[in-house]
Structures are given as C-alpha cells and as structure tokens.
Amino acid sequence: MPDVTIHGKTVDDQSRCVHWHLPNDVIAIKFKCCATYFACFECHQELSSHSLQKYDLHDDTDEKLIVCGVCRHEMTFAEYHNAQLVCPNCQSPFNPGCKLHYHLYFHNPPSMTC
C-alpha cells in the first residue's frame, strides 16, 4: 500500500472520520491550499489555521487530488469521477453522496448528476 497520510478526525485507517463514517466513506481530498490529504472539508476546517483554496477543475486536470482510503490509490478528479463509484484499483465502493459536496472542494464542478 502506498504511503499516503490522511489527516483529520479519523475513526479508522480507511479515512472515515467523525463527520463521515458510513462503510463507503473511504475517500480523502488533497487540499490545494496545503497539499495535504484530509478526510473531509470539516476536518480541514477544524484542524487547519489557513483559508481553504479550491481546485479549478479546468486548470488542475493532472493533479492527483483524491485518494482511496482503502488501498491509498491516488487519482485525478477525472479518474475518480469516471470510476463509476468504485476505486479503479481495489474496487472498494465510494459514497455516491460525495458529489453533493463538490462545490466545497472544486471550482467548476461537473453536474451534480452522475
């Protein structure tokens, strides 16, 4: 498993946190402002002393910014978005509700429908 550290108020080693801890809550986001993976937006806000910066999905297309908490496979947004809600590496299911929060992490997010 790659050595990727996920920060936050995590409750297990697969990136679930005190805010999001359903069985399929197993992704983390690398925040542009600090180049650090956090389990969620709330964890970043509670544990960081700096302002959040969002990725521009028109400009940051090659950036590995999402990681599977199960196998630590890093993905671009396009790889994650096109993966049909499962990790392309280990096939762990991702929470389909994450798309409802794209606006917290990204400028120019795709449509909220899959």
C-alpha positions in Angstrom: 0.0 0.0 0.0 1.4 3.4 -0.9 2.5 5.7 1.9 -0.2 8.4 1.8 -1.1 10.1 5.1 -4.8 11.1 5.6 -5.3 13.8 8.2 -8.4 14.6 10.1 -10.5 13.4 13.0 -10.4 9.9 11.6 -12.0 7.0 13.3 -10.3 4.2 11.3 -7.5 3.6 8.9 -9.6 3.8 5.8 -10.2 7.6 6.0 -13.6 7.6 7.7 -13.9 10.5 10.2 -16.2 11.7 12.9 -18.2 13.6 10.3 -18.5 10.9 7.6 -18.2 7.3 8.7 -20.5 5.1 6.6 -19.0 2.0 5.1 -18.4 3.7 1.8 -17.0 6.9 3.1 -13.5 5.9 2.0 -12.0 8.8 0.0 -9.9 11.7 1.1 -9.2 15.0 -0.7 -5.8 16.7 -1.1 -6.5 20.3 -0.3 -4.9 22.7 -2.8 -4.0 25.2 0.0 -1.8 22.9 1.9 -1.2 19.9 -0.4 -2.4 17.7 2.4 -5.0 14.9 2.3 -7.9 15.4 4.8 -10.8 13.0 5.4 -13.3 15.8 4.7 -13.9 19.5 4.5 -14.9 19.8 8.1 -11.7 18.0 9.3 -9.7 20.5 7.2 -11.6 23.5 8.7 -11.3 22.2 12.3 -7.6 21.3 12.1 -6.1 23.9 9.8 -5.3 27.5 10.6 -5.3 28.7 7.0 -8.0 29.5 4.4 -9.2 26.8 2.1 -8.4 27.0 -1.6 -10.4 25.1 -4.1 -9.1 23.3 -7.2 -10.1 24.7 -10.5 -11.2 21.6 -12.5 -10.4 23.3 -15.8 -6.8 24.1 -14.8 -5.8 21.3 -12.3 -6.7 18.4 -14.5 -3.4 16.4 -14.0 -3.3 16.9 -10.2 -3.7 13.7 -8.1 -6.1 15.1 -5.6 -8.3 12.2 -4.4 -7.2 9.1 -2.6 -8.9 5.8 -1.9 -8.8 5.3 1.9 -8.7 1.5 1.5 -5.8 1.0 -0.9 -4.3 4.5 -1.0 -4.6 4.7 -4.8 -4.3 8.4 -5.8 -6.5 9.7 -8.6 -7.1 12.9 -10.6 -10.6 14.2 -10.4 -11.4 12.8 -13.8 -10.2 9.3 -12.8 -12.3 9.5 -9.6 -15.4 10.9 -11.4 -15.3 8.3 -14.2 -14.7 5.3 -11.9 -18.4 4.5 -11.5 -18.3 5.0 -7.7 -15.7 2.3 -7.1 -11.9 2.5 -6.7 -10.3 1.6 -10.0 -7.5 -0.1 -8.1 -9.3 -2.2 -5.4 -12.9 -1.9 -6.4 -14.0 -0.6 -2.9 -17.3 1.3 -3.3 -17.4 5.1 -2.8 -20.2 7.1 -1.4 -22.4 8.4 -4.2 -23.4 11.3 -2.0 -19.9 12.9 -2.2 -20.9 14.6 -5.4 -23.2 16.8 -3.4 -20.2 18.4 -1.8 -18.1 19.0 -4.9 -18.7 22.8 -4.5 -16.8 22.8 -1.2 -13.7 21.4 -2.9 -13.7 22.5 -6.5 -14.3 25.4 -8.8 -16.2 24.4 -11.9 -17.5 21.1 -10.6 -19.4 18.8 -13.1 -23.1 18.5 -13.0 -24.4 17.0 -9.7 -25.9 14.1 -11.6 -23.8 11.0 -12.4 
